């Protein structure tokens, strides 16, 4: 069977044609999944601070886990297609795991999807047993956060693999890689927000230690691999743009506290 059904990962280099410059659907799908996850996460933080954790299936939670499902189904389909329908070139550009073959980034996304979906019932049980969170990095949230970051990194690896295996330097792929890198940076910054998200934290050393350990790699790696001008700056602009988008859009919708101890003026 021809490997043309899965065009993103064929050969060390592909011919510079209109087909090679087209963004394959798995890349678009994992980018959509990454977007759902980061927007859902920022939405969920706002929901907790204004409404409270009133239910498990809030719209923000649905957006987060929808991203996990999209990434898992997409990369699972890609793995099955590469294993059973891929030609020798596609199989040669893949990584074997338990007898199945898929690009490295797809395996990272699959692992992240399983981690996120595993954390969902654990998180619901944790809240029912212990009540509201007193910190961001509770055990189920830690597993959820690691899964989220894995999907972001997997998406970056998939886009980067396509970019490096084609002779075309199409603008769509370059911008997609920068966009996925910006989401990864924002994801990590949100995970460590408990230590870096408050202005008063800047008066202590922990803020700078956490920021210095967690954030630079997500700027330096895209700066090395990106094919756009000023790639690290472009990644930072994606980070800033998504943050401003949610900061400007979410306050447009009224919210009433439904669960104590969320502050609700009389």
C-alpha positions in Angstrom: 0.0 0.0 0.0 1.2 3.5 -0.8 2.4 5.7 2.0 0.8 8.8 0.4 -2.1 8.7 2.9 0.4 9.8 5.5 2.6 12.4 3.6 4.2 14.2 6.6 6.9 11.6 7.2 8.2 10.2 4.0 11.9 10.0 3.3 14.8 12.0 4.6 13.8 14.8 2.2 10.7 15.3 0.1 10.6 17.0 -3.3 9.8 20.7 -3.2 6.3 20.5 -4.7 2.9 21.9 -3.8 2.2 18.7 -2.0 5.3 18.9 0.1 4.5 22.5 1.1 0.9 21.6 2.2 0.5 21.2 6.0 -0.6 17.6 6.7 -3.7 17.1 8.7 -2.0 15.4 11.7 0.0 18.6 12.2 -3.1 20.8 12.0 -4.9 18.4 14.4 -2.2 18.4 17.1 -1.9 22.2 16.8 -5.6 22.5 17.4 -5.3 20.1 20.4 -2.5 22.3 21.8 -4.7 25.4 21.4 -7.7 23.7 23.1 -5.5 22.7 26.0 -3.9 26.0 26.7 -7.0 28.1 26.3 -9.0 25.7 28.4 -6.3 25.8 31.1 -6.3 29.6 31.3 -10.1 29.6 31.2 -10.1 27.0 34.0 -7.9 29.2 36.2 -10.2 32.1 35.7 -13.2 29.9 36.4 -11.7 28.7 39.7 -11.0 32.3 40.8 -14.4 33.7 39.9 -17.0 30.9 40.0 -15.2 28.2 42.0 -14.9 24.5 41.2 -18.7 24.0 41.0 -18.6 20.8 38.8 -16.2 18.5 37.0 -17.5 19.0 33.4 -17.2 22.8 33.2 -16.7 24.2 29.7 -13.0 24.9 30.6 -12.5 21.3 31.6 -14.2 20.1 28.4 -11.8 22.2 26.3 -8.8 20.8 28.1 -9.8 17.1 27.8 -11.1 17.7 24.2 -7.5 18.6 23.4 -6.2 15.4 24.9 -8.7 13.3 22.9 -7.9 15.1 19.7 -4.1 14.6 20.2 -4.6 10.9 21.2 -6.9 9.9 18.4 -4.9 11.8 15.8 -1.5 10.3 16.8 -3.1 6.9 17.4 -4.5 6.9 13.8 -1.1 8.1 12.5 0.6 5.2 14.4 -1.8 2.6 12.9 -1.4 4.1 9.4 2.4 4.1 9.6 2.5 0.5 11.0 0.0 -1.1 8.7 -0.2 1.2 5.7 3.1 3.0 5.6 5.8 2.3 2.9 9.4 1.6 3.8 10.3 5.3 3.8 7.6 6.2 6.2 8.5 3.3 8.5 12.1 4.2 8.3 11.4 7.7 9.5 9.4 6.4 12.5 10.1 5.0 16.0 9.1 1.5 16.9 7.3 0.9 20.2 5.5 -2.4 21.1 5.5 -3.4 17.5 3.9 -0.2 16.3 5.6 2.6 14.4 5.0 6.3 14.5 7.0 9.5 14.5 8.7 10.4 17.9 6.4 13.4 18.4 3.3 11.3 17.9 4.4 8.9 20.7 5.1 11.8 23.0 1.5 13.1 22.2 0.0 9.7 22.8 1.7 9.4 26.2 0.6 12.9 27.1 -3.0 12.1 26.1 -3.0 9.0 28.3 -1.5 11.0 31.2 -4.2 13.7 30.9 -7.1 11.3 30.7 -5.8 9.2 33.6 -5.6 12.3 35.8 -9.3 13.3 35.1 -11.0 10.8 37.4 -8.1 11.0 39.9 -8.6 14.8 40.1 -12.4 14.4 40.6 -11.8 12.0 43.4 -9.2 14.2 45.0 -11.6 17.2 45.1 -14.4 15.0 46.5 -12.1 13.7 49.2 -10.1 16.8 50.1 -12.2 19.7 48.9 -10.8 22.8 47.0 -7.1 22.9 46.0 -4.8 25.0 48.2 -2.1 24.8 45.6 -1.8 24.3 41.9 0.6 21.3 41.9 -1.6 18.8 43.7 -0.8 15.1 42.7 -3.5 14.9 40.0 -2.7 18.4 38.7 0.9 17.4 38.4 0.1 14.4 36.3 -2.3 16.5 34.2 0.3 19.3 33.8 3.0 16.8 32.7 0.6 15.3 30.2 -0.2 18.8 28.8 3.4 19.7 28.4 4.1 16.4 26.7 1.4 17.1 24.1 2.8 20.5 23.5 6.4 19.1 23.0 5.0 16.3 20.8 3.3 18.8 18.6 6.6 20.8 18.3 8.5 17.6 17.4 6.0 16.6 14.7 6.1 20.1 13.1 9.8 20.2 13.4 10.2 16.8 11.8 8.1 17.9 8.8 10.0 21.1 8.5 13.4 19.4 8.5 12.4 16.7 6.1 11.1 18.9 3.3 13.3 21.1 1.1 10.6 23.7 1.2 10.8 26.3 3.8 7.1 27.0 3.6 5.9 29.9 5.8 3.0 27.8 7.3 5.3 25.2 8.8 7.7 27.8 10.2 4.9 29.8 11.8 3.2 26.6 13.1 6.4 25.6 14.8 6.7 29.1 16.4 3.1 29.0 17.5 3.5 25.5 19.1 6.6 26.7 20.8 4.8 29.7 22.2 2.1 27.5 23.6 4.7 25.3 25.2 6.3 28.3 26.9 2.9 29.6 28.1 2.1 26.1 29.4 5.2 25.8 31.5 4.8 29.4 32.8 1.3 28.6 33.8 2.3 25.4 35.6 4.9 27.3 37.7 2.6 30.3 38.1 2.2 29.5 41.8 5.8 30.7 42.3 6.1 33.3 39.6 2.5 34.7 39.0 2.4 37.2 41.9 4.2 40.6 41.9 5.3 40.2 45.5 7.1 37.0 44.6 9.6 39.1 42.7 11.0 40.4 46.0 12.3 36.9 46.9 14.9 34.6 45.3 12.5 31.7 44.6 10.8 33.6 41.8 14.1 33.9 39.9 15.2 30.4 40.6 12.0 28.8 39.3 11.9 31.1 36.2 15.6 30.5 35.4 15.2 26.7 35.7 11.9 26.3 33.9 11.6 28.9 31.1 14.8 29.5 29.2 14.8 26.1 27.5 11.5 26.9 25.8 13.0 30.0 24.3 16.5 28.6 23.4 15.3 25.4 21.7 13.0 27.3 19.2 15.7 29.9 18.7 18.0 27.1 17.5 15.4 25.1 15.4 13.1 27.9 14.1 13.4 29.1 10.6 11.8 32.5 11.1 13.6 35.8 11.9 14.1 36.4 15.6 12.5 33.0 16.5 12.8 33.5 20.3 11.2 36.9 20.1 8.4 35.4 17.9 7.8 32.7 20.5 7.6 35.3 23.2 5.1 37.2 21.1 2.9 34.1 20.9 3.1 33.8 24.6 2.1 37.4 25.1 -0.6 37.3 22.5 -2.4 34.3 24.0 -2.1 35.8 27.5 -3.6 39.1 26.4 -6.3 37.4 24.4 -7.6 35.6 27.5 -7.1 38.6 29.7 -9.2 40.8 27.4 -11.9 38.3 26.4 -12.7 36.5 29.7 -13.8 39.7 31.6 -16.4 40.3 29.0 -18.5 37.5 30.4 -20.2 37.9 33.8 -19.4 35.4 36.5 -21.0 34.8 39.8 -19.4 32.8 42.7 -21.1 29.5 43.2 -18.7 28.0 45.7 -17.0 29.3 48.8 -14.5 30.7 49.6 -14.5 32.6 46.3 -14.9 36.3 47.1 -18.3 37.7 46.2 -19.1 41.3 47.2 -22.5 41.7 49.0 
